[in-house]
Amino acid sequence: MSKKYITPFLLVFQCILWSCTETNDVINPGDKPIIEAYLAPNHRVSLKVFTEIPYSESAEGVSEPIDGLSIKITGTDGKVFNLTSLGNGLYESSKTQLIGSAKTIYTMEFDYKGRKVSASTEIPEKPVSFKIDKTSISRTQIDLSTGFPMGGGGFGGGGGGPFGGDENTSVVLTWSNPNQNYHFVAVENTETTPVQIVIPPSGATLPSFRFFNEPLTGVNNTLRSQSFQYFGSHNIVLYRVNAEYAALYQSSGTTSKNLSTPPTSIVNGLGIFTGINADTLKFTVNKN
């Protein structure tokens, strides 16, 4: 099975950047850096740092990248990563410095505005017994660019519905999870020039190449055939994540009408510094 890690979900951080704040007797609102880092086995460290935007009724702030920090990450496996600032808030380890195996604990630290920012995380185990009940489905392309469906028999053709093919087929994913760890499923089309299943009306925004589900502690997930947006090859990735990621995801509904401090395991900072692990299955959407 191939393995490909997908950078998870900047939408989770919108609440931190635009509508969440924290009252602190020592650190003023807006003075905490926001960190985003997902440590995956056999991958380089990639970490982003941005400024916090305190809540304000009078004006909208702008989150800015923070460059030039001296960020160090150390692991219980003896590895030491001194990250390089690449600009635009991005920091990376060298190409030869890769995250180690599951159960390794990594600790990050750097100085910001006279305070020590730090966090620790453990690399979780790889998902176990990840299976899929089918490796392909078929769909009929629908063209809405002219204002009504074209091809595949339209709304009255064979295939059981307006989208034709396996439009009502479910793809069932299962895995082992006796300890009720958090998992989520992400799907990525891997075609160089993906072809849309449903061509949207003229002027409509194109959908993403990827979709994902929220982190849960169960042992299965079901993908509806309508969820796939493109024909061709896909990676279906099962991530195992730590509780800190699930907590941040679940808090992403915070708004300016319901202000709260977003959960974080980062001392003197906000955001996420966490380990992930994954397994990947291949899936194909064929064109009728």
PASEBA-1860 file (N, C-alpha, C; in nm, 3 decimals):
! residues 288
1> MSKKYITP> 0.084/-0.120/0.000/0.000/0.000/0.000/0.088/0.126/0.000 ~ 0.055/0.219/-0.078/0.129/0.343/-0.077/0.086/0.429/0.039 ~ 0.170/0.525/0.072/0.139/0.612/0.185/0.158/0.756/0.142 ~ 0.061/0.840/0.171/0.069/0.981/0.135/-0.002/1.060/0.243 ~ 0.070/1.150/0.307/0.010/1.228/0.413/-0.043/1.359/0.357 ~ -0.165/1.390/0.393/-0.231/1.512/0.347/-0.226/1.614/0.459 ~ -0.179/1.733/0.428/-0.176/1.837/0.529/-0.317/1.869/0.575 ~ -0.347/1.846/0.698/-0.485/1.862/0.740/-0.526/2.006/0.762
9> FLLVFQCI> -0.620/2.059/0.707/-0.740/2.136/0.738/-0.718/2.270/0.805 ~ -0.681/2.365/0.724/-0.663/2.499/0.777/-0.793/2.558/0.827 ~ -0.906/2.502/0.785/-1.034/2.553/0.835/-1.043/2.543/0.985 ~ -0.976/2.446/1.044/-0.978/2.429/1.190/-0.924/2.553/1.258 ~ -0.831/2.624/1.191/-0.764/2.736/1.254/-0.832/2.870/1.232 ~ -0.940/2.873/1.155/-1.006/3.000/1.131/-1.059/3.061/1.259 ~ -1.106/2.976/1.351/-1.159/3.030/1.476/-1.049/3.094/1.557 ~ -0.928/3.038/1.548/-0.816/3.094/1.625/-0.774/3.228/1.565
17> LWSCTETN> -0.768/3.231/1.430/-0.715/3.349/1.364/-0.812/3.467/1.365 ~ -0.944/3.438/1.362/-1.039/3.546/1.337/-1.139/3.571/1.447 ~ -1.161/3.477/1.540/-1.271/3.503/1.632/-1.248/3.454/1.774 ~ -1.130/3.408/1.808/-1.107/3.357/1.941/-0.999/3.441/2.009 ~ -1.010/3.457/2.137/-0.910/3.532/2.213/-0.901/3.475/2.352 ~ -0.800/3.512/2.424/-0.780/3.462/2.558/-0.740/3.579/2.648 ~ -0.800/3.588/2.764/-0.763/3.689/2.862/-0.661/3.629/2.956 ~ -0.545/3.688/2.967/-0.437/3.634/3.047/-0.369/3.748/3.120
25> DVINPGDK> -0.343/3.730/3.250/-0.284/3.836/3.331/-0.140/3.865/3.290 ~ -0.075/3.769/3.225/0.066/3.785/3.191/0.082/3.813/3.042 ~ 0.013/3.740/2.957/0.027/3.753/2.812/-0.094/3.826/2.757 ~ -0.071/3.937/2.691/-0.180/4.015/2.634/-0.241/3.944/2.515 ~ -0.372/3.963/2.492/-0.435/3.906/2.374/-0.362/3.948/2.247 ~ -0.334/3.854/2.162/-0.262/3.882/2.039/-0.114/3.857/2.046 ~ -0.063/3.829/2.168/0.082/3.812/2.186/0.128/3.667/2.175 ~ 0.035/3.574/2.155/0.075/3.434/2.144/0.092/3.394/1.997
33> PIIEAYLA> 0.200/3.325/1.964/0.213/3.275/1.827/0.119/3.157/1.804 ~ 0.075/3.141/1.680/-0.008/3.027/1.641/0.078/2.929/1.563 ~ 0.081/2.805/1.610/0.166/2.702/1.550/0.079/2.598/1.482 ~ 0.124/2.550/1.369/0.058/2.438/1.301/0.165/2.339/1.259 ~ 0.162/2.219/1.318/0.261/2.117/1.284/0.202/1.979/1.304 ~ 0.220/1.892/1.205/0.175/1.754/1.211/0.296/1.666/1.182 ~ 0.339/1.589/1.281/0.460/1.508/1.268/0.422/1.367/1.226 ~ 0.471/1.324/1.110/0.438/1.193/1.055/0.564/1.110/1.038
41> PNHRVSLK> 0.560/0.981/1.071/0.679/0.896/1.057/0.737/0.900/0.915 ~ 0.870/0.905/0.909/0.944/0.902/0.782/0.919/1.025/0.695 ~ 0.874/1.134/0.755/0.855/1.260/0.685/0.936/1.370/0.752 ~ 0.970/1.472/0.674/1.037/1.589/0.729/0.942/1.663/0.822 ~ 1.001/1.741/0.912/0.921/1.831/0.994/0.884/1.953/0.911 ~ 0.757/1.988/0.910/0.708/2.109/0.845/0.619/2.181/0.946 ~ 0.655/2.303/0.980/0.587/2.376/1.087/0.561/2.518/1.041 ~ 0.441/2.570/1.071/0.405/2.707/1.037/0.382/2.788/1.163
49> VFTEIPYS> 0.421/2.914/1.160/0.401/3.005/1.274/0.344/3.137/1.224 ~ 0.231/3.179/1.285/0.166/3.304/1.249/0.129/3.381/1.375 ~ 0.100/3.508/1.358/0.057/3.590/1.471/-0.089/3.565/1.501 ~ -0.124/3.577/1.629/-0.263/3.566/1.673/-0.336/3.697/1.642 ~ -0.465/3.687/1.612/-0.548/3.806/1.593/-0.644/3.816/1.710 ~ -0.628/3.915/1.798/-0.723/3.928/1.908/-0.858/3.975/1.857 ~ -0.963/3.935/1.927/-1.098/3.978/1.889/-1.111/4.129/1.904 ~ -1.173/4.191/1.805/-1.195/4.335/1.809/-1.327/4.366/1.739
57> ESAEGVSE> -1.411/4.446/1.804/-1.537/4.486/1.743/-1.520/4.602/1.646 ~ -1.406/4.669/1.654/-1.389/4.791/1.575/-1.316/4.769/1.444 ~ -1.235/4.664/1.434/-1.156/4.647/1.314/-1.117/4.501/1.296 ~ -1.091/4.466/1.173/-1.044/4.331/1.144/-0.893/4.331/1.141 ~ -0.833/4.237/1.216/-0.689/4.224/1.215/-0.645/4.133/1.102 ~ -0.516/4.122/1.085/-0.458/4.038/0.982/-0.352/3.950/1.047 ~ -0.360/3.820/1.025/-0.259/3.730/1.076/-0.136/3.736/0.986 ~ -0.020/3.754/1.046/0.104/3.769/0.971/0.196/3.651/1.000
65> PIDGLSIK> 0.272/3.606/0.900/0.371/3.501/0.925/0.482/3.552/1.014 ~ 0.536/3.464/1.094/0.648/3.497/1.183/0.771/3.422/1.133 ~ 0.869/3.494/1.086/0.992/3.435/1.034/1.109/3.461/1.127 ~ 1.218/3.389/1.104/1.343/3.415/1.174/1.354/3.357/1.314 ~ 1.263/3.270/1.354/1.271/3.208/1.486/1.372/3.094/1.486 ~ 1.427/3.066/1.602/1.516/2.951/1.619/1.436/2.840/1.687 ~ 1.383/2.749/1.606/1.293/2.645/1.655/1.368/2.513/1.661 ~ 1.362/2.449/1.776/1.433/2.323/1.798/1.332/2.216/1.840
73> ITGTDGKV> 1.344/2.099/1.783/1.261/1.984/1.818/1.352/1.867/1.854 ~ 1.329/1.808/1.968/1.409/1.694/2.013/1.318/1.574/2.037 ~ 1.371/1.456/2.009/1.293/1.335/2.024/1.354/1.239/2.124 ~ 1.271/1.153/2.182/1.321/1.051/2.274/1.402/0.945/2.201 ~ 1.402/0.950/2.067/1.486/0.860/1.988/1.625/0.918/1.965 ~ 1.652/1.035/2.026/1.784/1.098/2.014/1.797/1.196/1.899 ~ 1.694/1.208/1.815/1.702/1.300/1.702/1.681/1.444/1.748 ~ 1.756/1.536/1.686/1.743/1.679/1.713/1.721/1.751/1.579
81> FNLTSLGN> 1.612/1.826/1.570/1.579/1.900/1.449/1.593/2.050/1.478 ~ 1.686/2.115/1.410/1.697/2.261/1.414/1.636/2.314/1.284 ~ 1.514/2.367/1.295/1.438/2.399/1.175/1.491/2.525/1.105 ~ 1.479/2.525/0.974/1.521/2.638/0.891/1.400/2.722/0.854 ~ 1.412/2.854/0.871/1.305/2.946/0.833/1.310/2.969/0.682 ~ 1.200/2.933/0.612/1.194/2.944/0.466/1.115/3.064/0.419 ~ 1.063/3.144/0.513/0.980/3.258/0.477/0.832/3.225/0.478 ~ 0.749/3.328/0.488/0.603/3.312/0.494/0.559/3.225/0.610
89> GLYESSKT> 0.636/3.228/0.718/0.599/3.155/0.839/0.628/3.006/0.837 ~ 0.693/2.957/0.731/0.719/2.814/0.717/0.859/2.778/0.766 ~ 0.866/2.670/0.844/0.993/2.617/0.894/0.999/2.468/0.861 ~ 1.118/2.422/0.818/1.133/2.281/0.784/1.266/2.227/0.833 ~ 1.270/2.095/0.854/1.395/2.026/0.880/1.463/1.997/0.747 ~ 1.587/1.951/0.751/1.657/1.917/0.628/1.595/1.792/0.565 ~ 1.625/1.769/0.438/1.567/1.656/0.366/1.607/1.522/0.425 ~ 1.720/1.519/0.494/1.768/1.392/0.551/1.721/1.371/0.694
97> QLIGSAKT> 1.656/1.470/0.753/1.606/1.458/0.890/1.458/1.423/0.888 ~ 1.429/1.301/0.927/1.292/1.251/0.920/1.242/1.209/1.058 ~ 1.110/1.225/1.078/1.047/1.183/1.203/1.058/1.032/1.218 ~ 1.078/0.987/1.341/1.096/0.845/1.369/0.966/0.769/1.382 ~ 0.973/0.656/1.448/0.862/0.561/1.451/0.759/0.595/1.558 ~ 0.651/0.518/1.559/0.545/0.535/1.658/0.600/0.519/1.799 ~ 0.532/0.587/1.892/0.565/0.589/2.035/0.681/0.683/2.068 ~ 0.743/0.742/1.967/0.847/0.841/1.994/0.782/0.972/2.036
105> IYTMEFDY> 0.837/1.037/2.138/0.786/1.165/2.187/0.878/1.276/2.138 ~ 0.819/1.380/2.082/0.895/1.494/2.032/0.853/1.621/2.106 ~ 0.954/1.702/2.141/0.932/1.826/2.214/0.985/1.943/2.133 ~ 0.899/2.044/2.115/0.936/2.165/2.042/0.954/2.280/2.139 ~ 1.050/2.369/2.108/1.063/2.491/2.188/1.130/2.601/2.107 ~ 1.090/2.725/2.137/1.155/2.843/2.081/1.115/2.964/2.166 ~ 1.189/3.072/2.152/1.163/3.195/2.226/1.083/3.291/2.138 ~ 0.981/3.355/2.200/0.901/3.453/2.128/0.856/3.561/2.225
113> KGRKVSAS> 0.896/3.683/2.197/0.863/3.798/2.280/0.903/3.776/2.426 ~ 1.021/3.717/2.445/1.075/3.700/2.580/1.018/3.582/2.656 ~ 0.937/3.498/2.592/0.878/3.382/2.659/0.918/3.254/2.586 ~ 0.924/3.146/2.660/0.954/3.016/2.602/0.823/2.951/2.555 ~ 0.815/2.925/2.426/0.700/2.854/2.369/0.740/2.708/2.353 ~ 0.655/2.617/2.402/0.694/2.476/2.398/0.571/2.386/2.386 ~ 0.594/2.265/2.340/0.488/2.164/2.329/0.552/2.029/2.308 ~ 0.479/1.925/2.346/0.525/1.787/2.325/0.413/1.704/2.266
121> TEIPEKPV> 0.449/1.603/2.189/0.350/1.511/2.133/0.413/1.376/2.110 ~ 0.328/1.274/2.102/0.375/1.139/2.075/0.325/1.093/1.939 ~ 0.410/1.026/1.864/0.368/0.971/1.735/0.279/0.849/1.761 ~ 0.154/0.852/1.716/0.064/0.739/1.742/0.101/0.618/1.655 ~ 0.045/0.502/1.693/0.063/0.382/1.613/-0.010/0.396/1.479 ~ 0.036/0.322/1.380/-0.032/0.318/1.250/-0.167/0.249/1.266 ~ -0.271/0.295/1.191/-0.400/0.226/1.197/-0.385/0.077/1.166 ~ -0.472/-0.003/1.228/-0.463/-0.149/1.218/-0.580/-0.205/1.138
129> SFKIDKTS> -0.551/-0.299/1.050/-0.653/-0.375/0.975/-0.746/-0.284/0.895 ~ -0.690/-0.187/0.827/-0.769/-0.096/0.745/-0.814/-0.169/0.618 ~ -0.947/-0.176/0.594/-1.002/-0.249/0.480/-1.113/-0.169/0.414 ~ -1.139/-0.203/0.287/-1.244/-0.139/0.209/-1.327/-0.248/0.142 ~ -1.458/-0.230/0.133/-1.544/-0.337/0.081/-1.549/-0.342/-0.071 ~ -1.495/-0.242/-0.139/-1.485/-0.243/-0.285/-1.372/-0.150/-0.327 ~ -1.315/-0.176/-0.441/-1.200/-0.096/-0.486/-1.235/0.000/-0.598 ~ -1.361/-0.003/-0.647/-1.400/0.090/-0.753/-1.551/0.104/-0.758
137> ISRTQIDL> -1.596/0.215/-0.817/-1.735/0.236/-0.853/-1.738/0.300/-0.990 ~ -1.857/0.307/-1.049/-1.873/0.374/-1.179/-1.973/0.487/-1.165 ~ -1.944/0.598/-1.232/-2.035/0.712/-1.231/-2.054/0.761/-1.374 ~ -2.169/0.825/-1.397/-2.196/0.888/-1.526/-2.176/1.037/-1.512 ~ -2.101/1.094/-1.604/-2.073/1.238/-1.596/-2.199/1.319/-1.622 ~ -2.219/1.424/-1.544/-2.332/1.514/-1.557/-2.280/1.654/-1.588 ~ -2.330/1.714/-1.694/-2.286/1.848/-1.734/-2.396/1.949/-1.703 ~ -2.370/2.033/-1.601/-2.465/2.138/-1.561/-2.424/2.275/-1.615
145> STGFPMGG> -2.319/2.277/-1.697/-2.269/2.407/-1.744/-2.368/2.477/-1.835 ~ -2.460/2.399/-1.896/-2.561/2.459/-1.984/-2.694/2.478/-1.913 ~ -2.698/2.442/-1.783/-2.819/2.466/-1.706/-2.905/2.345/-1.687 ~ -2.876/2.232/-1.754/-2.954/2.111/-1.733/-2.863/1.990/-1.762 ~ -2.893/1.875/-1.702/-2.806/1.758/-1.718/-2.798/1.714/-1.863 ~ -2.678/1.668/-1.900/-2.654/1.615/-2.033/-2.583/1.481/-2.020 ~ -2.621/1.387/-2.101/-2.552/1.259/-2.104/-2.604/1.164/-2.000 ~ -2.574/1.034/-2.016/-2.611/0.934/-1.919/-2.760/0.918/-1.904
153> GGFGGGGG> -2.839/0.963/-2.002/-2.983/0.947/-1.992/-3.051/1.057/-1.916 ~ -2.971/1.159/-1.871/-3.030/1.270/-1.797/-3.099/1.222/-1.672 ~ -3.206/1.291/-1.632/-3.278/1.255/-1.512/-3.366/1.132/-1.533 ~ -3.387/1.094/-1.657/-3.474/0.980/-1.679/-3.401/0.855/-1.724 ~ -3.269/0.861/-1.737/-3.193/0.751/-1.789/-3.168/0.642/-1.687 ~ -3.107/0.532/-1.735/-3.073/0.423/-1.645/-2.964/0.463/-1.550 ~ -2.953/0.390/-1.439/-2.850/0.420/-1.339/-2.910/0.458/-1.208 ~ -3.040/0.469/-1.197/-3.104/0.485/-1.066/-3.113/0.627/-1.018
161> GPFGGDEN> -3.077/0.729/-1.095/-3.087/0.864/-1.045/-3.028/0.962/-1.143 ~ -3.032/1.090/-1.110/-2.985/1.192/-1.204/-2.837/1.186/-1.229 ~ -2.760/1.124/-1.137/-2.616/1.118/-1.155/-2.572/0.986/-1.216 ~ -2.663/0.893/-1.238/-2.632/0.771/-1.308/-2.533/0.683/-1.237 ~ -2.490/0.572/-1.302/-2.387/0.485/-1.250/-2.422/0.430/-1.113 ~ -2.319/0.423/-1.027/-2.337/0.375/-0.890/-2.372/0.492/-0.797 ~ -2.467/0.572/-0.837/-2.497/0.696/-0.765/-2.540/0.671/-0.621 ~ -2.602/0.557/-0.595/-2.650/0.529/-0.460/-2.565/0.425/-0.388
169> TSVVLTWS> -2.445/0.400/-0.439/-2.357/0.299/-0.379/-2.278/0.359/-0.263 ~ -2.265/0.282/-0.157/-2.183/0.323/-0.043/-2.052/0.245/-0.042 ~ -1.945/0.312/-0.001/-1.814/0.250/0.013/-1.787/0.239/0.162 ~ -1.774/0.117/0.212/-1.762/0.094/0.356/-1.616/0.069/0.393 ~ -1.567/0.146/0.488/-1.431/0.133/0.540/-1.436/0.081/0.683 ~ -1.348/-0.012/0.715/-1.342/-0.066/0.851/-1.197/-0.076/0.897 ~ -1.179/-0.077/1.029/-1.047/-0.094/1.089/-1.063/-0.143/1.231 ~ -0.953/-0.185/1.291/-0.953/-0.231/1.430/-0.921/-0.113/1.522
177> NPNQNYHF> -0.996/-0.104/1.634/-0.974/0.009/1.725/-1.018/-0.027/1.867 ~ -0.955/-0.128/1.929/-0.998/-0.172/2.061/-0.980/-0.068/2.171 ~ -0.888/0.025/2.152/-0.861/0.127/2.254/-0.933/0.258/2.228 ~ -1.022/0.260/2.130/-1.102/0.379/2.096/-1.014/0.501/2.070 ~ -0.911/0.482/1.991/-0.829/0.595/1.947/-0.904/0.676/1.843 ~ -0.863/0.801/1.826/-0.926/0.888/1.727/-0.872/0.856/1.587 ~ -0.964/0.845/1.491/-0.929/0.827/1.351/-1.016/0.919/1.266 ~ -0.966/0.954/1.148/-1.053/1.017/1.049/-1.007/0.975/0.910
185> VAVENTET> -1.099/0.986/0.816/-1.074/0.943/0.679/-1.061/1.065/0.589 ~ -0.961/1.065/0.504/-0.944/1.170/0.404/-0.932/1.105/0.267 ~ -0.989/1.169/0.165/-0.988/1.115/0.029/-0.925/1.218/-0.063 ~ -0.830/1.173/-0.144/-0.759/1.263/-0.235/-0.755/1.204/-0.375 ~ -0.799/1.281/-0.473/-0.783/1.240/-0.612/-0.636/1.259/-0.651 ~ -0.576/1.159/-0.713/-0.432/1.162/-0.744/-0.404/1.184/-0.892 ~ -0.507/1.212/-0.972/-0.485/1.235/-1.114/-0.416/1.370/-1.136 ~ -0.328/1.375/-1.235/-0.259/1.500/-1.268/-0.356/1.604/-1.322
193> TPVQIVIP> -0.448/1.561/-1.405/-0.552/1.650/-1.459/-0.688/1.585/-1.434 ~ -0.741/1.599/-1.315/-0.865/1.530/-1.279/-0.984/1.579/-1.360 ~ -1.074/1.486/-1.392/-1.196/1.516/-1.468/-1.314/1.513/-1.373 ~ -1.392/1.619/-1.372/-1.505/1.629/-1.279/-1.619/1.535/-1.318 ~ -1.681/1.474/-1.218/-1.797/1.391/-1.240/-1.918/1.478/-1.272 ~ -1.936/1.583/-1.195/-2.044/1.679/-1.218/-1.980/1.811/-1.261 ~ -2.000/1.850/-1.384/-1.948/1.977/-1.433/-2.042/2.087/-1.385 ~ -1.993/2.182/-1.304/-2.083/2.280/-1.242/-2.133/2.383/-1.342
201> PSGATLPS> -2.238/2.456/-1.305/-2.285/2.566/-1.391/-2.174/2.665/-1.418 ~ -2.180/2.730/-1.529/-2.080/2.827/-1.568/-2.063/2.933/-1.460 ~ -1.938/2.958/-1.419/-1.910/3.057/-1.316/-1.908/3.004/-1.175 ~ -1.947/2.879/-1.155/-1.949/2.821/-1.021/-1.808/2.789/-0.974 ~ -1.788/2.789/-0.842/-1.658/2.760/-0.785/-1.629/2.610/-0.795 ~ -1.510/2.575/-0.837/-1.472/2.435/-0.847/-1.450/2.376/-0.709 ~ -1.488/2.250/-0.688/-1.468/2.188/-0.558/-1.324/2.149/-0.534 ~ -1.296/2.107/-0.412/-1.162/2.066/-0.374/-1.130/1.929/-0.430
209> FRFFNEPL> -0.999/1.898/-0.441/-0.956/1.764/-0.481/-0.973/1.666/-0.365 ~ -0.998/1.715/-0.243/-0.997/1.630/-0.124/-1.123/1.650/-0.042 ~ -1.160/1.547/0.032/-1.261/1.564/0.135/-1.226/1.474/0.251 ~ -1.281/1.503/0.369/-1.243/1.429/0.489/-1.359/1.429/0.587 ~ -1.350/1.341/0.685/-1.451/1.329/0.789/-1.392/1.370/0.923 ~ -1.478/1.406/1.017/-1.430/1.446/1.149/-1.370/1.328/1.224 ~ -1.276/1.354/1.316/-1.215/1.246/1.393/-1.315/1.182/1.489 ~ -1.321/1.048/1.487/-1.413/0.973/1.571/-1.340/0.854/1.633
217> TGVNNTLR> -1.401/0.792/1.734/-1.338/0.679/1.804/-1.397/0.545/1.762 ~ -1.470/0.540/1.651/-1.534/0.417/1.608/-1.442/0.327/1.529 ~ -1.503/0.231/1.456/-1.427/0.131/1.382/-1.470/0.123/1.235 ~ -1.548/0.221/1.188/-1.590/0.215/1.049/-1.633/0.354/1.001 ~ -1.641/0.367/0.872/-1.688/0.491/0.809/-1.747/0.455/0.674 ~ -1.846/0.529/0.631/-1.911/0.503/0.503/-1.901/0.626/0.414 ~ -1.850/0.606/0.294/-1.841/0.713/0.195/-1.950/0.691/0.091 ~ -2.029/0.792/0.067/-2.132/0.784/-0.038/-2.068/0.812/-0.173
225> SQSFQYFG> -2.116/0.746/-0.275/-2.058/0.763/-0.408/-2.067/0.908/-0.455 ~ -2.173/0.980/-0.410/-2.187/1.121/-0.449/-2.078/1.210/-0.391 ~ -2.006/1.160/-0.290/-1.900/1.240/-0.229/-1.778/1.253/-0.319 ~ -1.761/1.159/-0.410/-1.646/1.165/-0.500/-1.673/1.267/-0.609 ~ -1.581/1.358/-0.627/-1.600/1.471/-0.717/-1.532/1.453/-0.852 ~ -1.442/1.355/-0.861/-1.361/1.337/-0.982/-1.355/1.190/-1.021 ~ -1.336/1.166/-1.149/-1.305/1.032/-1.199/-1.158/1.001/-1.172 ~ -1.124/0.873/-1.184/-0.985/0.833/-1.178/-0.943/0.777/-1.043
233> SHNIVLYR> -0.812/0.778/-1.022/-0.751/0.717/-0.904/-0.759/0.807/-0.782 ~ -0.779/0.744/-0.668/-0.788/0.816/-0.541/-0.704/0.744/-0.434 ~ -0.653/0.820/-0.340/-0.602/0.766/-0.214/-0.710/0.783/-0.108 ~ -0.744/0.675/-0.042/-0.831/0.683/0.075/-0.742/0.660/0.196 ~ -0.725/0.764/0.277/-0.626/0.763/0.385/-0.697/0.759/0.519 ~ -0.660/0.663/0.601/-0.709/0.656/0.739/-0.600/0.708/0.831 ~ -0.628/0.818/0.899/-0.535/0.879/0.993/-0.568/0.835/1.136 ~ -0.467/0.806/1.213/-0.483/0.797/1.358/-0.422/0.924/1.416
241> VNAEYAAL> -0.498/0.993/1.498/-0.454/1.122/1.552/-0.467/1.121/1.703 ~ -0.401/1.216/1.765/-0.405/1.230/1.911/-0.525/1.313/1.954 ~ -0.553/1.308/2.084/-0.671/1.376/2.138/-0.665/1.527/2.116 ~ -0.543/1.586/2.113/-0.534/1.731/2.096/-0.586/1.776/1.960 ~ -0.568/1.691/1.858/-0.621/1.727/1.727/-0.774/1.720/1.728 ~ -0.828/1.615/1.787/-0.974/1.601/1.793/-1.037/1.717/1.868 ~ -0.974/1.760/1.978/-1.028/1.870/2.058/-1.030/2.000/1.977 ~ -0.924/2.025/1.901/-0.918/2.147/1.822/-1.020/2.143/1.709
249> YQSSGTTS> -1.035/2.028/1.646/-1.134/2.014/1.540/-1.275/2.041/1.593 ~ -1.305/1.985/1.709/-1.439/1.998/1.765/-1.469/2.140/1.811 ~ -1.365/2.221/1.834/-1.386/2.358/1.880/-1.395/2.457/1.765 ~ -1.384/2.409/1.641/-1.375/2.500/1.527/-1.504/2.576/1.500 ~ -1.614/2.541/1.572/-1.739/2.614/1.554/-1.748/2.739/1.638 ~ -1.644/2.772/1.715/-1.645/2.893/1.797/-1.660/3.017/1.709 ~ -1.743/3.111/1.750/-1.764/3.234/1.674/-1.747/3.355/1.763 ~ -1.755/3.474/1.703/-1.742/3.597/1.780/-1.858/3.616/1.876
257> KNLSTPPT> -1.969/3.541/1.855/-2.083/3.550/1.945/-2.070/3.453/2.062 ~ -1.972/3.365/2.054/-1.952/3.264/2.157/-1.803/3.245/2.177 ~ -1.738/3.348/2.228/-1.592/3.348/2.238/-1.544/3.249/2.344 ~ -1.439/3.178/2.312/-1.376/3.089/2.407/-1.232/3.067/2.364 ~ -1.148/3.024/2.457/-1.011/2.995/2.425/-1.003/2.861/2.353 ~ -0.950/2.856/2.231/-0.939/2.728/2.162/-0.847/2.634/2.238 ~ -0.880/2.506/2.246/-0.794/2.413/2.318/-0.659/2.402/2.251 ~ -0.555/2.392/2.330/-0.421/2.379/2.277/-0.332/2.315/2.381
265> SIVNGLGI> -0.233/2.242/2.335/-0.134/2.182/2.424/-0.004/2.260/2.422 ~ -0.005/2.377/2.358/0.115/2.457/2.342/0.126/2.557/2.457 ~ 0.238/2.555/2.527/0.263/2.648/2.636/0.304/2.783/2.577 ~ 0.234/2.891/2.618/0.259/3.028/2.570/0.233/3.043/2.420 ~ 0.148/2.956/2.365/0.113/2.966/2.224/-0.025/2.907/2.200 ~ -0.067/2.910/2.075/-0.195/2.853/2.032/-0.172/2.765/1.910 ~ -0.277/2.690/1.873/-0.266/2.607/1.754/-0.247/2.461/1.786 ~ -0.170/2.392/1.701/-0.158/2.248/1.711/-0.014/2.204/1.684
273> FTGINADT> 0.037/2.119/1.771/0.164/2.049/1.752/0.136/1.905/1.788 ~ 0.124/1.819/1.687/0.074/1.686/1.716/0.131/1.582/1.621 ~ 0.131/1.458/1.666/0.175/1.347/1.584/0.057/1.283/1.511 ~ 0.082/1.230/1.392/-0.018/1.158/1.315/0.047/1.033/1.255 ~ -0.036/0.936/1.222/0.010/0.819/1.149/-0.102/0.775/1.057 ~ -0.071/0.700/0.952/-0.175/0.674/0.853/-0.150/0.546/0.775 ~ -0.257/0.494/0.717/-0.251/0.387/0.620/-0.335/0.430/0.500 ~ -0.299/0.381/0.381/-0.362/0.428/0.259/-0.408/0.311/0.172
281> LKFTVNKN> -0.530/0.322/0.120/-0.584/0.226/0.024/-0.611/0.297/-0.108 ~ -0.604/0.222/-0.216/-0.630/0.277/-0.350/-0.776/0.254/-0.388 ~ -0.832/0.352/-0.460/-0.972/0.344/-0.503/-0.986/0.413/-0.637 ~ -1.076/0.361/-0.722/-1.093/0.417/-0.856/-1.240/0.448/-0.882 ~ -1.265/0.565/-0.940/-1.398/0.601/-0.989/-1.394/0.595/-1.140 ~ -1.463/0.497/-1.198/-1.464/0.478/-1.343/-1.575/0.561/-1.406 ~ -1.556/0.594/-1.533/-1.655/0.670/-1.608/-1.736/0.577/-1.693 ~ -1.869/0.583/-1.677/-1.958/0.500/-1.761/-1.952/0.543/-1.907
END
